[in-house]
Amino acid sequence: MTRLIRNRANWLIPCAVVGTLLSALPQRSRGADDPRDWLQKMNQALATRNYDGTFFHLSEGRVETMRIVHRVRAGRVTERLQSLDGSGREFVRNNGELTCYLPDQHTVLVEPRTDHGPFLGSMPQFGAGVNEFYRIESLPAAHVLGRAARVIAVNPKDQFRFGYRLWLDEKTAMPLKTQLCDSRGQVIEQIFFARLDMPESIPDSDLVPSVRTEGMRWVRQGPSHDSASPALSAYRASELPPGFHLTVAGAQTIGGATVPASHLVYSDGLATVSVFVEAQQPDASGAGAPGAGSGADTASSAPAEPPMQGLARVGSGFAFSTVVQGHQVTAVGEVPAQTVEFIAHAVKSSGAAELPRR
């Protein structure tokens, strides 16, 4: 069952997530030593600079070598993320469309990408709400890749969220190393660059995937133009961990499904949890139906997937699935296990639809 939840969650989470790196920009003024300023400037650097680098991704005792190419030309952003070992996966974003080449699943997944942030992630604006649940501070300076680096810590104040440590290049504010940490400061995931170049231009050839797609299955998914059914749209979390609130309420088609699922996103301003509510499929095996066992050909009718219930590790985060009022509810995010469990258990049908907070 854990494997089933993990496999299902792979359709639910954005396929280009490689861990949480934050963002900022070069700092030049003497008064700009506030760590929050460095984080915001790093966001800008990741989004607007050309860069080509190789980094190591360490998670769950495994190491994967990745290459990231990010180009901004005439206001158009193109990115390519490539696994150099392991799964052999590649991800290419061309402005608003993301194509995921998954040779280990013999699948090419195409989906709209609405957040437009770089593959390496982005840090939301820090406001009073975020400061209430995280402590942001500067740590002693260090050197990474032979470069002087600012070190910033973002520490959670409770057990419902993870924290971060970031090593930012003193000259460019690009992240040279990042760590995702639990509430006790233990490292869950680590990303560090072995090479990072920032050329003035990047050729088209560096953005072309190398995966051979002959015989692979192509799947297009993403936000649906049709809204979820009224029954699904009524589902909301009746209670949330401190600081979390609804930011997105919409519909998304998952995998090869024909009916959109309700898609909710809850955030504390930094961490996010996606919740998917799906109507359970009726048993297609024909058992108990008129004509069952009468010699009709039922070989092509497979039983519906059993409802998923339980917790699974997904990358550096967790997914938790349960059944609520006959509907499959899955919460997934780069947060502690108790956070996705808390939110999933709180989801229920409500007559009034809560609007996302802006």
C-alpha positions as CSV (number, residue, x, y, z in Angstrom):
1,M,0.0,0.0,0.0
2,T,2.9,2.4,0.8
3,R,4.2,1.8,-2.7
4,L,0.8,2.5,-4.2
5,I,0.5,5.8,-2.4
6,R,4.0,6.8,-3.5
7,N,3.3,5.9,-7.1
8,R,0.0,7.8,-7.0
9,A,1.7,10.8,-5.4
10,N,4.2,10.9,-8.3
11,W,1.3,12.0,-10.4
12,L,0.2,14.6,-7.9
13,I,3.4,16.5,-7.1
14,P,5.0,18.7,-9.6
15,C,7.4,16.5,-11.5
16,A,10.3,18.9,-11.6
17,V,10.8,19.3,-7.8
18,V,14.4,18.6,-6.9
19,G,14.3,19.8,-3.4
20,T,13.9,23.3,-2.0
21,L,16.4,25.9,-3.0
22,L,15.6,29.5,-2.3
23,S,16.6,32.7,-4.1
24,A,18.3,36.2,-3.9
25,L,20.6,38.8,-5.8
26,P,24.0,40.5,-5.4
27,Q,24.3,42.7,-2.4
28,R,26.2,45.9,-2.7
29,S,25.1,48.3,-0.1
30,R,26.5,48.3,3.4
31,G,23.0,48.3,4.9
32,A,21.8,45.2,3.0
33,D,23.1,42.6,5.5
34,D,19.6,41.6,6.6
35,P,19.3,37.8,5.8
36,R,15.8,38.4,4.4
37,D,17.3,40.7,1.8
38,W,19.8,38.1,0.8
39,L,17.0,35.5,0.3
40,Q,15.0,37.9,-1.8
41,K,18.0,38.8,-3.9
42,M,18.8,35.1,-4.4
43,N,15.3,34.6,-5.8
44,Q,16.0,37.3,-8.3
45,A,19.3,35.9,-9.3
46,L,17.9,32.4,-9.9
47,A,15.1,33.8,-12.0
48,T,17.0,36.3,-14.1
49,R,20.5,35.0,-14.6
50,N,21.9,32.6,-17.2
51,Y,23.5,29.6,-15.4
52,D,24.8,26.2,-16.2
53,G,25.9,23.9,-13.3
54,T,26.3,20.4,-12.0
55,F,25.2,19.6,-8.5
56,F,24.8,16.6,-6.2
57,H,21.4,15.9,-4.7
58,L,21.5,13.8,-1.5
59,S,18.3,12.4,0.0
60,E,17.3,9.3,1.9
61,G,20.9,8.0,1.7
62,R,21.0,8.3,-2.1
63,V,23.1,10.6,-4.2
64,E,22.1,11.8,-7.7
65,T,24.2,13.9,-10.0
66,M,22.2,16.6,-11.8
67,R,22.8,19.2,-14.4
68,I,20.8,22.4,-14.6
69,V,20.8,24.9,-17.5
70,H,18.8,28.1,-17.1
71,R,18.6,30.7,-19.9
72,V,16.8,34.0,-20.1
73,R,16.7,35.6,-23.5
74,A,14.4,38.4,-24.6
75,G,12.2,37.8,-21.6
76,R,11.7,34.1,-22.4
77,V,12.8,31.5,-19.9
78,T,14.0,28.0,-21.0
79,E,15.4,25.4,-18.5
80,R,16.7,21.9,-18.7
81,L,17.2,19.7,-15.7
82,Q,19.0,16.4,-16.4
83,S,19.8,13.4,-14.2
84,L,23.4,12.3,-15.1
85,D,23.0,9.0,-13.3
86,G,20.2,7.0,-11.6
87,S,16.8,7.5,-13.2
88,G,18.1,9.3,-16.4
89,R,15.1,11.7,-16.1
90,E,15.1,15.1,-17.9
91,F,12.8,18.1,-17.5
92,V,12.5,20.9,-20.0
93,R,10.5,24.1,-19.4
94,N,9.8,26.4,-22.2
95,N,8.1,29.4,-20.7
96,G,4.7,28.0,-19.5
97,E,5.0,24.4,-20.5
98,L,6.9,21.7,-18.7
99,T,7.9,18.4,-20.4
100,C,9.1,15.6,-18.1
101,Y,11.0,12.7,-19.7
102,L,10.8,9.7,-17.4
103,P,12.6,6.8,-19.0
104,D,12.3,4.7,-15.9
105,Q,8.5,4.9,-16.3
106,H,8.6,4.8,-20.1
107,T,6.6,8.0,-20.0
108,V,6.7,11.6,-21.2
109,L,4.6,13.9,-19.1
110,V,3.5,17.3,-20.5
111,E,1.9,19.8,-18.2
112,P,1.4,23.5,-18.0
113,R,3.6,25.2,-15.4
114,T,1.8,28.1,-13.9
115,D,4.3,29.2,-11.2
116,H,7.0,30.2,-13.7
117,G,9.6,29.9,-11.0
118,P,13.0,28.3,-11.7
119,F,13.5,24.5,-11.3
120,L,15.6,25.2,-8.3
121,G,12.6,26.6,-6.5
122,S,11.7,30.1,-5.2
123,M,11.2,31.6,-1.8
124,P,7.9,33.5,-1.3
125,Q,8.0,37.0,0.0
126,F,8.7,37.1,3.8
127,G,6.0,38.9,5.7
128,A,5.0,39.1,9.3
129,G,3.2,35.8,9.1
130,V,6.3,33.9,8.0
131,N,8.4,35.6,10.7
132,E,5.9,34.3,13.3
133,F,6.7,30.7,12.4
134,Y,10.4,30.8,11.3
135,R,13.5,32.4,12.7
136,I,15.7,33.8,9.9
137,E,19.3,34.5,10.9
138,S,22.8,34.9,9.5
139,L,25.5,32.2,10.4
140,P,29.3,32.6,10.2
141,A,30.6,33.1,6.6
142,A,32.1,30.1,4.8
143,H,33.7,29.1,1.4
144,V,32.1,26.9,-1.2
145,L,33.7,26.1,-4.6
146,G,36.5,28.4,-3.5
147,R,34.0,31.3,-3.3
148,A,33.1,33.4,-0.2
149,A,29.6,32.6,0.8
150,R,27.0,34.1,3.1
151,V,25.2,31.5,5.3
152,I,21.5,31.9,6.1
153,A,19.4,29.8,8.4
154,V,15.6,29.6,8.3
155,N,14.6,27.6,11.4
156,P,11.0,26.5,12.1
157,K,9.5,27.4,15.5
158,D,7.3,24.3,15.7
159,Q,7.1,20.7,14.4
160,F,4.8,21.4,11.4
161,R,7.4,22.7,9.0
162,F,11.0,22.1,7.9
163,G,13.8,24.6,8.0
164,Y,16.7,25.5,5.6
165,R,20.3,26.4,5.6
166,L,21.7,28.2,2.5
167,W,25.2,29.1,1.3
168,L,24.9,32.1,-1.0
169,D,27.7,33.3,-3.3
170,E,29.0,36.6,-1.9
171,K,29.3,38.2,-5.3
172,T,26.2,36.9,-7.1
173,A,23.9,35.6,-4.3
174,M,23.5,32.4,-6.3
175,P,22.9,29.4,-4.0
176,L,26.1,27.2,-3.9
177,K,24.7,24.8,-1.3
178,T,21.4,24.2,0.5
179,Q,20.1,21.9,3.2
180,L,16.6,21.0,4.1
181,C,16.4,20.4,7.9
182,D,13.8,19.1,10.4
183,S,12.7,20.9,13.5
184,R,15.8,19.6,15.4
185,G,18.2,20.8,12.7
186,Q,18.9,17.3,11.3
187,V,19.6,17.4,7.5
188,I,16.9,15.7,5.5
189,E,18.1,16.7,2.0
190,Q,21.2,18.4,0.7
191,I,22.0,20.0,-2.7
192,F,25.5,21.4,-3.5
193,F,27.1,22.5,-6.7
194,A,30.3,20.9,-8.0
195,R,30.4,23.4,-10.9
196,L,28.5,26.6,-11.5
197,D,29.0,28.9,-14.5
198,M,27.1,32.0,-15.4
199,P,27.8,32.7,-19.1
200,E,26.4,35.7,-21.0
201,S,24.7,33.4,-23.5
202,I,23.7,29.7,-23.7
203,P,23.3,27.9,-27.0
204,D,20.0,26.1,-28.0
205,S,21.8,22.8,-28.1
206,D,22.4,22.9,-24.3
207,L,18.6,22.9,-23.8
208,V,17.7,19.9,-26.0
209,P,16.9,16.7,-24.1
210,S,19.0,13.7,-24.8
211,V,16.3,11.1,-23.9
212,R,15.2,8.8,-26.8
213,T,11.4,8.8,-26.7
214,E,10.6,6.0,-29.2
215,G,8.0,3.7,-27.7
216,M,7.4,5.9,-24.6
217,R,3.9,6.8,-23.5
218,W,2.9,10.5,-23.8
219,V,0.6,11.9,-21.1
220,R,-0.7,15.4,-20.9
221,Q,-2.0,16.6,-17.6
222,G,-2.4,19.8,-15.6
223,P,-5.1,22.3,-14.6
224,S,-8.3,21.5,-16.3
225,H,-10.4,24.1,-18.1
226,D,-13.4,22.5,-16.6
227,S,-13.9,22.9,-12.9
228,A,-14.3,19.9,-10.6
229,S,-17.8,18.7,-9.8
230,P,-19.7,20.7,-7.3
231,A,-19.5,17.8,-4.8
232,L,-15.7,17.8,-5.1
233,S,-15.4,21.6,-5.0
234,A,-17.1,21.7,-1.6
235,Y,-14.3,19.9,0.1
236,R,-12.0,22.0,2.4
237,A,-9.8,21.4,5.4
238,S,-11.9,22.4,8.4
239,E,-8.8,22.9,10.6
240,L,-5.2,23.6,9.8
241,P,-1.8,23.7,11.5
242,P,-0.8,27.1,12.8
243,G,0.0,29.6,10.0
244,F,-1.4,27.6,7.1
245,H,-4.2,29.0,4.9
246,L,-5.8,28.2,1.6
247,T,-4.0,29.8,-1.4
248,V,-5.3,27.9,-4.4
249,A,-8.7,26.2,-5.0
250,G,-9.1,24.7,-8.5
251,A,-9.2,21.5,-10.5
252,Q,-6.5,19.3,-12.0
253,T,-6.6,16.3,-14.3
254,I,-4.4,13.6,-12.9
255,G,-2.6,11.1,-15.1
256,G,-5.1,9.5,-17.5
257,A,-8.2,10.4,-15.5
258,T,-11.1,11.8,-17.4
259,V,-12.7,13.6,-14.5
260,P,-10.7,16.5,-12.9
261,A,-9.9,16.2,-9.2
262,S,-10.3,19.1,-6.8
263,H,-6.9,20.7,-6.1
264,L,-6.3,22.7,-3.0
265,V,-3.0,24.3,-1.9
266,Y,-2.4,25.3,1.7
267,S,0.7,27.4,2.6
268,D,2.3,29.2,5.6
269,G,4.0,31.6,3.2
270,L,7.0,29.3,2.7
271,A,6.0,25.6,3.0
272,T,3.1,24.3,0.8
273,V,0.9,21.3,0.9
274,S,-1.2,20.2,-2.1
275,V,-4.5,18.4,-1.4
276,F,-6.2,16.4,-4.1
277,V,-9.8,15.1,-3.7
278,E,-11.0,12.5,-6.2
279,A,-14.2,10.7,-6.5
280,Q,-13.6,7.0,-6.0
281,Q,-14.0,4.9,-9.1
282,P,-16.8,2.2,-9.0
283,D,-15.7,-1.4,-9.2
284,A,-15.4,-2.2,-12.9
285,S,-14.9,-5.9,-12.4
286,G,-18.6,-6.6,-13.0
287,A,-19.1,-8.3,-9.7
288,G,-22.7,-8.0,-8.6
289,A,-23.7,-6.3,-11.9
290,P,-26.5,-7.7,-14.1
291,G,-25.0,-10.2,-16.4
292,A,-22.0,-11.0,-14.3
293,G,-20.9,-14.6,-14.7
294,S,-23.2,-15.0,-17.7
295,G,-20.4,-15.6,-20.1
296,A,-19.9,-12.0,-21.0
297,D,-16.3,-11.0,-21.8
298,T,-15.0,-9.3,-18.7
299,A,-11.3,-9.9,-19.3
300,S,-10.8,-6.3,-20.4
301,S,-12.6,-4.9,-17.3
302,A,-10.1,-4.6,-14.5
303,P,-11.1,-4.0,-10.9
304,A,-10.9,-0.4,-9.7
305,E,-7.8,0.5,-7.7
306,P,-8.4,0.0,-4.0
307,P,-8.7,3.1,-1.9
308,M,-5.3,4.3,-0.6
309,Q,-4.9,4.9,3.1
310,G,-1.6,5.6,4.9
311,L,1.7,7.5,4.8
312,A,4.5,7.3,2.2
313,R,7.8,9.1,1.9
314,V,8.0,11.1,-1.4
315,G,11.4,12.6,-2.0
316,S,12.2,14.8,0.9
317,G,8.5,15.2,1.9
318,F,5.5,13.0,2.6
319,A,2.2,12.0,1.1
320,F,-0.7,10.9,3.2
321,S,-3.9,9.3,1.7
322,T,-7.2,8.6,3.3
323,V,-10.9,8.2,2.4
324,V,-13.4,10.9,3.4
325,Q,-17.1,10.5,2.8
326,G,-16.4,8.1,-0.1
327,H,-13.8,10.3,-1.7
328,Q,-10.0,9.7,-2.0
329,V,-8.0,12.5,-0.3
330,T,-4.3,12.8,-0.7
331,A,-2.1,15.5,0.9
332,V,1.5,15.8,-0.3
333,G,4.2,18.3,0.5
334,E,7.8,19.0,1.5
335,V,6.7,19.1,5.2
336,P,6.8,16.8,8.2
337,A,4.6,13.7,8.1
338,Q,2.3,15.0,10.8
339,T,1.5,18.1,8.7
340,V,0.1,16.2,5.7
341,E,-1.7,13.8,8.1
342,F,-3.2,16.7,10.0
343,I,-4.5,18.4,6.8
344,A,-5.8,15.3,5.1
345,H,-7.7,14.2,8.2
346,A,-9.3,17.7,8.4
347,V,-10.7,17.7,4.8
348,K,-14.5,17.3,4.7
349,S,-17.4,18.5,2.6
350,S,-18.6,22.0,3.4
351,G,-21.5,24.0,2.0
352,A,-19.5,27.2,1.8
353,A,-16.5,27.5,-0.4
354,E,-13.6,29.3,1.2
355,L,-11.8,31.7,-1.1
356,P,-8.0,31.6,-1.3
357,R,-6.3,34.4,0.6
358,R,-4.2,36.8,-1.5
